[in-house]
Amino acid sequence: MTDFMTSKQRSRTMSKVRGYNTKPEKRIRSHLHSQGFRFRINSPNLPGKPDIVLKKHNSIIFVHGCFWHNHKGCKKSKLPDTRNEFWKNKIAGTVMRDQRNISDLTKQGWRIAVVWECGTKKKNDLENIIKKLSKWIVEEKSKRIELSGRKT
């Protein structure tokens, strides 16, 4: 299948993809803030510039886009048919960088949560994620948690 956009249209579309302050991030932050959590965003002095840093709870939250971070089993993570090799390499690089950043943060003693974009779309999924996330931040001592809208 050929691309239905010209290269100019594709460039304009891709330039609008945000790297931070995305809608899923804002949804998660809004709910956490309303529950009384206070945090820093995009902390530049930590590996990977985490989306949300809760220093008091020694916790970090990454809000990952399903496509860009290759959410296994999610329909949103399907690679485009055009320039397949380019996209495979680009996404693989992102996944490797994520793993390295999470490993570095874990070695520094941080607890890590990854929230997938697909879990922030529907109100019920988002509410469930916020409940689990809040409980994990305050009560659980597990080092890592991953939350999405998919049934696992």
C-alpha positions as CSV (number, residue, x, y, z in Angstrom):
1,M,0.0,0.0,0.0
2,T,1.4,3.4,-0.9
3,D,1.4,6.3,1.4
4,F,-1.8,8.4,1.0
5,M,0.0,11.6,2.1
6,T,2.6,13.6,0.2
7,S,6.0,14.0,2.0
8,K,5.0,17.6,2.9
9,Q,1.8,16.4,4.5
10,R,3.5,13.6,6.3
11,S,6.2,16.0,7.6
12,R,3.6,18.5,8.8
13,T,1.7,15.6,10.6
14,M,4.7,14.2,12.2
15,S,5.9,17.6,13.4
16,K,2.8,17.8,15.5
17,V,3.6,14.7,17.5
18,R,4.6,15.9,21.0
19,G,7.5,14.5,23.0
20,Y,6.2,15.7,26.3
21,N,3.0,17.2,27.8
22,T,0.9,14.7,25.8
23,K,-2.8,14.2,26.5
24,P,-2.2,10.9,28.3
25,E,0.4,12.5,30.5
26,K,-1.9,15.4,31.3
27,R,-4.7,12.9,32.2
28,I,-2.5,11.0,34.6
29,R,-1.1,14.1,36.2
30,S,-4.5,15.7,36.6
31,H,-5.9,12.6,38.4
32,L,-2.8,12.2,40.6
33,H,-2.8,15.9,41.5
34,S,-6.5,15.8,42.5
35,Q,-5.7,12.9,44.9
36,G,-3.1,15.1,46.6
37,F,0.1,13.8,45.0
38,R,2.8,16.4,44.3
39,F,5.4,15.7,41.7
40,R,7.9,17.1,39.2
41,I,7.6,16.6,35.5
42,N,10.2,15.8,32.9
43,S,13.1,16.0,35.4
44,P,16.2,16.7,33.2
45,N,18.7,15.4,35.8
46,L,17.4,11.8,35.7
47,P,17.9,9.3,32.9
48,G,15.2,9.4,30.3
49,K,13.7,12.7,31.7
50,P,10.8,10.8,33.4
51,D,7.3,12.1,32.8
52,I,6.4,12.2,36.5
53,V,8.7,12.1,39.5
54,L,7.3,11.6,43.0
55,K,10.4,12.1,45.1
56,K,8.6,11.7,48.4
57,H,7.5,8.2,47.4
58,N,10.7,7.4,45.5
59,S,8.6,6.6,42.4
60,I,8.8,7.5,38.8
61,I,6.0,7.2,36.2
62,F,6.6,7.0,32.5
63,V,3.6,7.5,30.2
64,H,4.4,5.7,27.0
65,G,2.7,6.0,23.6
66,C,1.8,2.5,22.4
67,F,3.2,3.1,18.9
68,W,6.4,4.9,19.8
69,H,7.4,2.5,22.6
70,N,6.1,-0.7,21.0
71,H,3.4,-1.9,23.4
72,K,3.3,-5.6,22.7
73,G,-0.1,-6.9,21.7
74,C,-1.7,-3.5,21.4
75,K,-3.3,-2.7,18.1
76,K,-1.9,0.9,18.3
77,S,1.6,-0.4,18.0
78,K,1.3,-1.8,14.5
79,L,4.1,-0.6,12.3
80,P,3.3,1.2,9.0
81,D,3.4,-0.7,5.8
82,T,5.7,1.8,4.2
83,R,9.4,2.2,5.1
84,N,9.0,-0.8,7.4
85,E,12.8,-1.2,8.0
86,F,13.1,2.5,9.0
87,W,10.3,2.2,11.5
88,K,11.5,-1.1,12.9
89,N,14.9,0.4,13.6
90,K,13.5,3.6,15.1
91,I,11.1,1.8,17.4
92,A,13.8,-0.7,18.4
93,G,16.1,2.2,19.4
94,T,13.4,3.7,21.5
95,V,12.7,0.4,23.3
96,M,16.4,-0.1,23.9
97,R,16.8,3.4,25.3
98,D,13.7,2.8,27.6
99,Q,15.2,-0.4,28.9
100,R,18.6,1.4,29.6
101,N,16.9,4.3,31.3
102,I,14.7,2.1,33.5
103,S,17.7,0.0,34.4
104,D,19.8,3.1,35.4
105,L,16.9,4.5,37.4
106,T,16.4,1.1,39.2
107,K,20.1,1.0,40.1
108,Q,19.7,4.5,41.6
109,G,16.9,3.1,43.8
110,W,13.8,4.4,42.1
111,R,10.6,2.5,41.7
112,I,9.2,2.6,38.1
113,A,5.7,2.6,36.8
114,V,5.0,2.5,33.1
115,V,1.5,3.6,32.0
116,W,0.5,2.8,28.4
117,E,-1.4,5.4,26.3
118,C,-4.2,2.9,25.5
119,G,-5.1,2.8,29.2
120,T,-5.8,6.5,29.3
121,K,-8.5,6.8,26.6
122,K,-11.6,5.2,28.2
123,K,-12.8,6.7,31.4
124,N,-13.2,3.3,33.1
125,D,-9.7,2.2,32.1
126,L,-8.2,5.4,33.3
127,E,-10.0,5.2,36.6
128,N,-8.7,1.7,37.2
129,I,-5.2,2.7,36.3
130,I,-5.3,5.6,38.7
131,K,-6.6,3.4,41.5
132,K,-3.8,0.8,40.9
133,L,-1.2,3.5,40.4
134,S,-2.2,5.4,43.6
135,K,-2.1,2.2,45.6
136,W,1.3,1.3,44.2
137,I,2.7,4.7,45.0
138,V,1.6,4.7,48.6
139,E,1.4,1.1,49.7
140,E,3.3,-1.4,47.5
141,K,7.0,-1.9,47.7
142,S,7.3,-3.6,44.3
143,K,10.1,-2.0,42.2
144,R,8.1,-2.1,38.9
145,I,4.5,-2.0,37.6
146,E,3.1,-1.8,34.1
147,L,-0.5,-0.6,33.5
148,S,-2.5,-0.5,30.3
149,G,-6.1,-0.7,29.1
150,R,-5.7,-4.2,27.8
151,K,-7.0,-7.2,29.8
152,T,-4.0,-9.2,30.9
